[in-house]
Amino acid sequence: MGKTISEKIFSTKAGSPVQAGDLVIAQVDMAMGQDGTTPLAIRSFEDMGGKSVFDPSRIIFIIDHNAPSPLEAVSHLHDLMRQFATQYGVRLFDVGCGVCHELMMAQGLVVPGDLVIGADSHTCTYGAIGAFSTGVGSTELAAVMISGKLWFKVPETIRVILNGTLPRGVFSKDIILYLAGQIGADGATYQAVEFSGPVIDRMEMDERFTISNMAVEIGAKAGLMAPDYKTLAWLKNRARRPYQSVYPDPDAMYQSTRTFDCSGLVPHVALPHRVDTVKPVDEVADVPIREAFLGTCTNGRAVDIEIAARILRGKVVHPDVRFIIAPASREIFLTALEKGWVETIVTAGGVFVSPGCGPCVGTHQGVPGDEWNVISTANRNFKGRMGNNKAAIYLASPATVAASALAGKISDPRKYLG
Amino acid sequence: MIIRGKVIKYGDHVDTDVIIPARYLTATDPLELAKHCMEDLDPNFRKNVTTNTILVAGKNFGCGSSREHAPLSIKASGIKAIIASSFARIFYRNALNIGLPILESDEASHLIENGDEIEIDLHSGVIQNLTTGKTHQAKSFPPFIQDIISQGGLMNLVKTRLQK
């Protein structure tokens, strides 16, 4: 019987053939922690009696959730991370480097076929390059820092096939929001998802990352895609280790297969406070907004800033809207500067904040006011997510967010994309 | 081990942002975190929780972030156990790892009401509703996970192994 990508990766990392449902102890290739979760992991590491790390080159710390620090207490936690990193030789990406998931991939720290854990739920993003990567808590990160191993239940896999051709003005974000609506916020709980089909094949890597990133929003443990020539080209000057790409067998056993035709898809928006309460943009058009945010591990990449610049060129952001942009990394920020996108957006009234998670997690750089509607390119719109439980968050593609920032209300971006 | 307590009940999709908002992740001390547990969902939570409270909720409890602060703040609030129709997977692992008992039972989640007095046998997964007299069976844990639970979480398990 054939195997899924997940079954193959776990068979390699556990050292014996495994199938869905098996409980395994597997060797982890990379472990990542960010500044929201790592301080607790360091505490757990010490409580467990940790005296050394299994391999400092396979542990990465990234300061992105509060970068730069908005509070004294946070500065202390950052210093705790820096001290630990220095003591054990762990590589730390400090304030301004960017969002953890963007850095893990763009810096070539993750390669296809890897098993990666991160103390951040959106660690599933690396599935887009064919790595099994998943979010864990701080205690598990600490256990991996000590031993290099962790227990897993090999997940069953749901296969999602995306057919057709994506219409103009509709993006990978619209697809994953639509899928969240169809599958539900817990539709893939305890399972992996393998995304495939001609729509995925035609996507650039940046667009694929958006889909794998949000696999956790449908409950999934991982959101995998088989590597292709685009993946290999993207990795060419990045990968820091040799790797072996992993593909599903043609006769792999899937828990289910869901096929979607993307040809008739329109821009979609997730309504407050659930990612799976999703509607076509036309049905929520005219909802007035007070803040628009473009950034995050979902949609803070070069293509995302580029589309916003295209929509805003020569225009002015609506006076009632604060349009905040957080590039997902320093590299992306530099690209946006070189291409003139930053100038275009700032001239239009946009506000750039430092590369990092920005206002997504609700600690600083754009906490909304009471009764504000916010439109954001992030992956979550839970009540209070952006730091105020009296604000309402709508999720959309970068194009929809930029169009809405211009109009002062939720707007269909297709009108602005000539 | 038998746990007995009074129920506080919530609905589906209780997410980690309402369990403990990110603005309070400036602390790693569980008691400090407990001060803000559930405040965006239920401002009376702190007032209503005693040292004998059991949470009952619907599906996808703990969805969202990987923050272990979520089960830590619940445990430090005094909650003895959580029964839900289903748990989001990272929360599920985190709760087991820090020694917060969790049980999955769709039936119990639907039939147990706010304020009911219930008793849980953690070993067998039998949930008795002392108010209504009904009995429910939670899904059993694989032996491997029972091992983690019996050690009081992953932390203690690793500690024990490192000492060997």
Interface residues (C-beta under 8 A of the other chain):
Chain A: L23 G36 T37 P39 L40 R43 S44 D47 M48 G49 G50 H65 L71 A73 V74 L77 G118 A119 D120 S121 T123 G135 V136 G137 S138 T139 E140 A142 A143 I146 S147 W151 A185 D186 T189 Y190 G219 K221 R274 V361 G362 T363 R380 F382 K383 G384 R385 G387 N389
Chain B: H13 D15 D17 V18 P21 A22 R23 L25 T26 A27 T28 D40 L41 K59 N60 C63 G64 S65 S66 R67 E68 H69 L72 S86 A88 R89 I90 R93 N94 N97 I98 P142 F144 G153 L154 M155 V158 K159 L162 Q163
